Amino acid sequence: MLNVTKLTQAEITRLRIEALTKALSPAGMAEFMQQFEKGSRDYTKNRDQILGNPTIDDIFGRIGEHRKTQEEGE
């Protein structure tokens, strides 16, 4: 179990975003987060801030990891 008392606020936020992304997909996570955060309501800008600028290799790597996780759960 993770000891959150030893994590910085930035680390906790990163873990929160990762968990929401895993559960809801990146688009679903961004939509969910917008309900609670004041922002520009500019989805593209917010998405870029959250997800960065991944390369195609990064994207395919994430897809592979997601598929592997799904297969392990079946």
N, CA, C and O atoms as CSV, one atom per row, in Angstrom:
chain,resi,resn,atom,element,x,y,z
A,1,MET,N,N,0.848,-1.175,0.000
A,1,MET,CA,C,0.000,0.000,0.000
A,1,MET,C,C,0.891,1.235,0.000
A,1,MET,O,O,1.934,1.260,0.654
A,2,LEU,N,N,0.486,2.222,-0.714
A,2,LEU,CA,C,1.233,3.459,-0.856
A,2,LEU,C,C,1.031,4.361,0.357
A,2,LEU,O,O,-0.100,4.587,0.787
A,3,ASN,N,N,2.133,4.875,0.909
A,3,ASN,CA,C,2.060,5.783,2.046
A,3,ASN,C,C,1.978,7.216,1.516
A,3,ASN,O,O,2.998,7.827,1.198
A,4,VAL,N,N,0.763,7.741,1.426
A,4,VAL,CA,C,0.573,9.072,0.853
A,4,VAL,C,C,1.091,10.194,1.747
A,4,VAL,O,O,1.250,11.324,1.285
A,5,THR,N,N,1.353,9.904,3.001
A,5,THR,CA,C,1.856,10.955,3.891
A,5,THR,C,C,3.274,11.376,3.516
A,5,THR,O,O,3.737,12.435,3.940
A,6,LYS,N,N,3.964,10.559,2.727
A,6,LYS,CA,C,5.335,10.880,2.335
A,6,LYS,C,C,5.413,11.453,0.922
A,6,LYS,O,O,6.505,11.697,0.410
A,7,LEU,N,N,4.258,11.667,0.291
A,7,LEU,CA,C,4.233,12.200,-1.064
A,7,LEU,C,C,3.996,13.704,-1.047
A,7,LEU,O,O,3.348,14.237,-0.147
A,8,THR,N,N,4.532,14.372,-2.055
A,8,THR,CA,C,4.256,15.800,-2.200
A,8,THR,C,C,2.870,15.967,-2.819
A,8,THR,O,O,2.294,15.016,-3.348
A,9,GLN,N,N,2.353,17.174,-2.743
A,9,GLN,CA,C,1.048,17.450,-3.346
A,9,GLN,C,C,1.091,17.187,-4.849
A,9,GLN,O,O,0.124,16.683,-5.419
A,10,ALA,N,N,2.207,17.527,-5.490
A,10,ALA,CA,C,2.344,17.291,-6.932
A,10,ALA,C,C,2.303,15.795,-7.251
A,10,ALA,O,O,1.701,15.390,-8.246
A,11,GLU,N,N,2.938,14.976,-6.415
A,11,GLU,CA,C,2.925,13.528,-6.632
A,11,GLU,C,C,1.521,12.952,-6.442
A,11,GLU,O,O,1.105,12.064,-7.186
A,12,ILE,N,N,0.803,13.454,-5.457
A,12,ILE,CA,C,-0.572,13.001,-5.225
A,12,ILE,C,C,-1.454,13.393,-6.400
A,12,ILE,O,O,-2.277,12.598,-6.853
A,13,THR,N,N,-1.287,14.604,-6.889
A,13,THR,CA,C,-2.060,15.053,-8.047
A,13,THR,C,C,-1.766,14.192,-9.261
A,13,THR,O,O,-2.681,13.828,-9.999
A,14,ARG,N,N,-0.500,13.860,-9.476
A,14,ARG,CA,C,-0.119,13.006,-10.609
A,14,ARG,C,C,-0.779,11.635,-10.486
A,14,ARG,O,O,-1.296,11.109,-11.471
A,15,LEU,N,N,-0.766,11.059,-9.301
A,15,LEU,CA,C,-1.399,9.758,-9.086
A,15,LEU,C,C,-2.907,9.829,-9.299
A,15,LEU,O,O,-3.511,8.908,-9.849
A,16,ARG,N,N,-3.502,10.923,-8.860
A,16,ARG,CA,C,-4.949,11.113,-9.041
A,16,ARG,C,C,-5.294,11.157,-10.526
A,16,ARG,O,O,-6.255,10.525,-10.965
A,17,ILE,N,N,-4.513,11.903,-11.292
A,17,ILE,CA,C,-4.763,12.016,-12.729
A,17,ILE,C,C,-4.551,10.669,-13.413
A,17,ILE,O,O,-5.333,10.290,-14.285
A,18,GLU,N,N,-3.511,9.949,-13.032
A,18,GLU,CA,C,-3.262,8.632,-13.617
A,18,GLU,C,C,-4.413,7.670,-13.337
A,18,GLU,O,O,-4.822,6.913,-14.217
A,19,ALA,N,N,-4.934,7.699,-12.107
A,19,ALA,CA,C,-6.036,6.809,-11.745
A,19,ALA,C,C,-7.301,7.149,-12.526
A,19,ALA,O,O,-7.992,6.257,-13.018
A,20,LEU,N,N,-7.599,8.440,-12.639
A,20,LEU,CA,C,-8.779,8.846,-13.402
A,20,LEU,C,C,-8.629,8.502,-14.882
A,20,LEU,O,O,-9.586,8.067,-15.523
A,21,THR,N,N,-7.438,8.696,-15.417
A,21,THR,CA,C,-7.194,8.379,-16.817
A,21,THR,C,C,-7.389,6.896,-17.064
A,21,THR,O,O,-7.995,6.502,-18.061
A,22,LYS,N,N,-6.882,6.082,-16.170
A,22,LYS,CA,C,-7.028,4.627,-16.307
A,22,LYS,C,C,-8.497,4.208,-16.238
A,22,LYS,O,O,-8.937,3.342,-16.994
A,23,ALA,N,N,-9.244,4.823,-15.337
A,23,ALA,CA,C,-10.647,4.443,-15.143
A,23,ALA,C,C,-11.573,5.029,-16.201
A,23,ALA,O,O,-12.547,4.384,-16.590
A,24,LEU,N,N,-11.286,6.239,-16.672
A,24,LEU,CA,C,-12.231,6.954,-17.525
A,24,LEU,C,C,-11.763,7.214,-18.950
A,24,LEU,O,O,-12.555,7.670,-19.775
A,25,SER,N,N,-10.509,6.941,-19.261
A,25,SER,CA,C,-9.847,7.305,-20.516
A,25,SER,C,C,-9.388,8.758,-20.397
A,25,SER,O,O,-9.919,9.508,-19.579
A,26,PRO,N,N,-8.411,9.157,-21.202
A,26,PRO,CA,C,-7.930,10.543,-21.098
A,26,PRO,C,C,-9.040,11.581,-21.307
A,26,PRO,O,O,-9.105,12.572,-20.579
A,27,ALA,N,N,-9.899,11.361,-22.285
A,27,ALA,CA,C,-10.968,12.337,-22.547
A,27,ALA,C,C,-11.963,12.377,-21.391
A,27,ALA,O,O,-12.397,13.455,-20.984
A,28,GLY,N,N,-12.324,11.221,-20.864
A,28,GLY,CA,C,-13.254,11.172,-19.745
A,28,GLY,C,C,-12.676,11.803,-18.503
A,28,GLY,O,O,-13.380,12.477,-17.751
A,29,MET,N,N,-11.390,11.583,-18.287
A,29,MET,CA,C,-10.717,12.178,-17.133
A,29,MET,C,C,-10.716,13.695,-17.248
A,29,MET,O,O,-10.998,14.391,-16.273
A,30,ALA,N,N,-10.404,14.211,-18.422
A,30,ALA,CA,C,-10.365,15.661,-18.605
A,30,ALA,C,C,-11.744,16.269,-18.369
A,30,ALA,O,O,-11.867,17.320,-17.739
A,31,GLU,N,N,-12.771,15.610,-18.874
A,31,GLU,CA,C,-14.137,16.106,-18.675
A,31,GLU,C,C,-14.513,16.088,-17.191
A,31,GLU,O,O,-15.117,17.032,-16.683
A,32,PHE,N,N,-14.153,15.015,-16.513
A,32,PHE,CA,C,-14.433,14.910,-15.081
A,32,PHE,C,C,-13.722,16.017,-14.304
A,32,PHE,O,O,-14.324,16.666,-13.449
A,33,MET,N,N,-12.450,16.229,-14.602
A,33,MET,CA,C,-11.663,17.233,-13.885
A,33,MET,C,C,-12.220,18.637,-14.099
A,33,MET,O,O,-12.141,19.472,-13.197
A,34,GLN,N,N,-12.776,18.910,-15.265
A,34,GLN,CA,C,-13.298,20.240,-15.548
A,34,GLN,C,C,-14.486,20.579,-14.655
A,34,GLN,O,O,-14.801,21.752,-14.456
A,35,GLN,N,N,-15.135,19.574,-14.126
A,35,GLN,CA,C,-16.259,19.832,-13.234
A,35,GLN,C,C,-15.801,20.479,-11.919
A,35,GLN,O,O,-16.579,21.168,-11.260
A,36,PHE,N,N,-14.554,20.256,-11.549
A,36,PHE,CA,C,-14.068,20.689,-10.241
A,36,PHE,C,C,-12.998,21.766,-10.290
A,36,PHE,O,O,-12.688,22.379,-9.268
A,37,GLU,N,N,-12.440,22.000,-11.448
A,37,GLU,CA,C,-11.363,22.974,-11.560
A,37,GLU,C,C,-11.788,24.138,-12.433
A,37,GLU,O,O,-12.433,23.963,-13.467
A,38,LYS,N,N,-11.416,25.315,-11.999
A,38,LYS,CA,C,-11.647,26.467,-12.853
A,38,LYS,C,C,-10.581,26.429,-13.936
A,38,LYS,O,O,-9.398,26.233,-13.662
A,39,GLY,N,N,-11.013,26.615,-15.136
A,39,GLY,CA,C,-10.064,26.584,-16.229
A,39,GLY,C,C,-10.578,27.406,-17.386
A,39,GLY,O,O,-11.591,28.098,-17.287
A,40,SER,N,N,-9.868,27.315,-18.461
A,40,SER,CA,C,-10.221,28.106,-19.622
A,40,SER,C,C,-11.394,27.512,-20.382
A,40,SER,O,O,-11.958,28.157,-21.266
A,41,ARG,N,N,-11.765,26.275,-20.037
A,41,ARG,CA,C,-12.789,25.532,-20.773
A,41,ARG,C,C,-12.362,25.292,-22.215
A,41,ARG,O,O,-13.185,25.005,-23.084
A,42,ASP,N,N,-11.078,25.415,-22.450
A,42,ASP,CA,C,-10.490,25.127,-23.759
A,42,ASP,C,C,-9.949,23.708,-23.690
A,42,ASP,O,O,-8.846,23.481,-23.193
A,43,TYR,N,N,-10.730,22.753,-24.190
A,43,TYR,CA,C,-10.387,21.333,-24.064
A,43,TYR,C,C,-9.000,21.041,-24.625
A,43,TYR,O,O,-8.222,20.319,-24.003
A,44,THR,N,N,-8.685,21.590,-25.786
A,44,THR,CA,C,-7.396,21.298,-26.417
A,44,THR,C,C,-6.247,21.798,-25.554
A,44,THR,O,O,-5.262,21.086,-25.361
A,45,LYS,N,N,-6.361,22.997,-25.040
A,45,LYS,CA,C,-5.310,23.557,-24.177
A,45,LYS,C,C,-5.175,22.722,-22.905
A,45,LYS,O,O,-4.065,22.380,-22.497
A,46,ASN,N,N,-6.311,22.395,-22.278
A,46,ASN,CA,C,-6.271,21.597,-21.059
A,46,ASN,C,C,-5.702,20.214,-21.319
A,46,ASN,O,O,-4.897,19.713,-20.533
A,47,ARG,N,N,-6.112,19.595,-22.413
A,47,ARG,CA,C,-5.606,18.270,-22.763
A,47,ARG,C,C,-4.090,18.312,-22.936
A,47,ARG,O,O,-3.378,17.440,-22.437
A,48,ASP,N,N,-3.603,19.329,-23.644
A,48,ASP,CA,C,-2.161,19.442,-23.858
A,48,ASP,C,C,-1.406,19.640,-22.543
A,48,ASP,O,O,-0.304,19.117,-22.376
A,49,GLN,N,N,-1.992,20.388,-21.617
A,49,GLN,CA,C,-1.344,20.595,-20.323
A,49,GLN,C,C,-1.310,19.302,-19.525
A,49,GLN,O,O,-0.332,19.030,-18.829
A,50,ILE,N,N,-2.363,18.504,-19.617
A,50,ILE,CA,C,-2.455,17.277,-18.839
A,50,ILE,C,C,-1.637,16.150,-19.468
A,50,ILE,O,O,-0.878,15.463,-18.783
A,51,LEU,N,N,-1.797,15.971,-20.765
A,51,LEU,CA,C,-1.173,14.828,-21.436
A,51,LEU,C,C,0.182,15.145,-22.043
A,51,LEU,O,O,0.933,14.233,-22.389
A,52,GLY,N,N,0.499,16.398,-22.174
A,52,GLY,CA,C,1.765,16.757,-22.798
A,52,GLY,C,C,1.686,16.587,-24.308
A,52,GLY,O,O,0.616,16.697,-24.907
A,53,ASN,N,N,2.819,16.322,-24.898
A,53,ASN,CA,C,2.895,16.159,-26.342
A,53,ASN,C,C,3.528,14.800,-26.641
A,53,ASN,O,O,4.688,14.732,-27.049
A,54,PRO,N,N,2.771,13.716,-26.439
A,54,PRO,CA,C,3.351,12.384,-26.607
A,54,PRO,C,C,3.686,12.088,-28.068
A,54,PRO,O,O,3.014,12.560,-28.986
A,55,THR,N,N,4.735,11.300,-28.259
A,55,THR,CA,C,5.085,10.843,-29.604
A,55,THR,C,C,4.172,9.684,-29.967
A,55,THR,O,O,3.464,9.150,-29.112
A,56,ILE,N,N,4.188,9.302,-31.215
A,56,ILE,CA,C,3.380,8.162,-31.653
A,56,ILE,C,C,3.835,6.894,-30.935
A,56,ILE,O,O,3.019,6.027,-30.619
A,57,ASP,N,N,5.138,6.788,-30.679
A,57,ASP,CA,C,5.643,5.626,-29.930
A,57,ASP,C,C,5.102,5.612,-28.502
A,57,ASP,O,O,4.780,4.548,-27.972
A,58,ASP,N,N,5.000,6.786,-27.878
A,58,ASP,CA,C,4.407,6.880,-26.537
A,58,ASP,C,C,2.954,6.404,-26.552
A,58,ASP,O,O,2.523,5.653,-25.677
A,59,ILE,N,N,2.218,6.852,-27.553
A,59,ILE,CA,C,0.796,6.492,-27.661
A,59,ILE,C,C,0.640,4.993,-27.851
A,59,ILE,O,O,-0.165,4.362,-27.165
A,60,PHE,N,N,1.409,4.409,-28.784
A,60,PHE,CA,C,1.314,2.965,-29.006
A,60,PHE,C,C,1.770,2.181,-27.775
A,60,PHE,O,O,1.234,1.112,-27.484
A,61,GLY,N,N,2.755,2.711,-27.057
A,61,GLY,CA,C,3.199,2.068,-25.823
A,61,GLY,C,C,2.092,2.050,-24.778
A,61,GLY,O,O,1.886,1.044,-24.100
A,62,ARG,N,N,1.382,3.164,-24.652
A,62,ARG,CA,C,0.270,3.241,-23.698
A,62,ARG,C,C,-0.864,2.299,-24.094
A,62,ARG,O,O,-1.491,1.672,-23.241
A,63,ILE,N,N,-1.117,2.210,-25.399
A,63,ILE,CA,C,-2.154,1.291,-25.874
A,63,ILE,C,C,-1.775,-0.137,-25.534
A,63,ILE,O,O,-2.608,-0.911,-25.062
A,64,GLY,N,N,-0.500,-0.495,-25.777
A,64,GLY,CA,C,-0.026,-1.840,-25.454
A,64,GLY,C,C,-0.147,-2.148,-23.972
A,64,GLY,O,O,-0.568,-3.241,-23.594
A,65,GLU,N,N,0.220,-1.187,-23.130
A,65,GLU,CA,C,0.101,-1.372,-21.683
A,65,GLU,C,C,-1.353,-1.553,-21.276
A,65,GLU,O,O,-1.668,-2.397,-20.436
A,66,HIS,N,N,-2.235,-0.764,-21.867
A,66,HIS,CA,C,-3.660,-0.856,-21.552
A,66,HIS,C,C,-4.214,-2.227,-21.954
A,66,HIS,O,O,-4.958,-2.850,-21.197
A,67,ARG,N,N,-3.844,-2.686,-23.148
A,67,ARG,CA,C,-4.325,-3.991,-23.614
A,67,ARG,C,C,-3.801,-5.115,-22.723
A,67,ARG,O,O,-4.531,-6.053,-22.403
A,68,LYS,N,N,-2.538,-5.016,-22.327
A,68,LYS,CA,C,-1.957,-6.035,-21.466
A,68,LYS,C,C,-2.681,-6.076,-20.127
A,68,LYS,O,O,-2.970,-7.155,-19.610
A,69,THR,N,N,-2.976,-4.907,-19.562
A,69,THR,CA,C,-3.699,-4.832,-18.299
A,69,THR,C,C,-5.091,-5.443,-18.439
A,69,THR,O,O,-5.548,-6.158,-17.546
A,70,GLN,N,N,-5.763,-5.168,-19.548
A,70,GLN,CA,C,-7.103,-5.722,-19.776
A,70,GLN,C,C,-7.049,-7.254,-19.900
A,70,GLN,O,O,-7.905,-7.958,-19.364
A,71,GLU,N,N,-6.036,-7.754,-20.611
A,71,GLU,CA,C,-5.911,-9.208,-20.791
A,71,GLU,C,C,-5.628,-9.904,-19.472
A,71,GLU,O,O,-6.124,-11.003,-19.226
A,72,GLU,N,N,-4.828,-9.263,-18.621
A,72,GLU,CA,C,-4.506,-9.847,-17.328
A,72,GLU,C,C,-5.731,-9.893,-16.423
A,72,GLU,O,O,-5.840,-10.768,-15.563
A,73,GLY,N,N,-6.648,-8.959,-16.615
A,73,GLY,CA,C,-7.846,-8.888,-15.802
A,73,GLY,C,C,-8.936,-9.871,-16.223
A,73,GLY,O,O,-9.889,-10.105,-15.481
A,74,GLU,N,N,-8.791,-10.437,-17.402
A,74,GLU,CA,C,-9.831,-11.353,-17.902
A,74,GLU,C,C,-9.679,-12.741,-17.360
A,74,GLU,O,O,-10.475,-13.622,-17.687
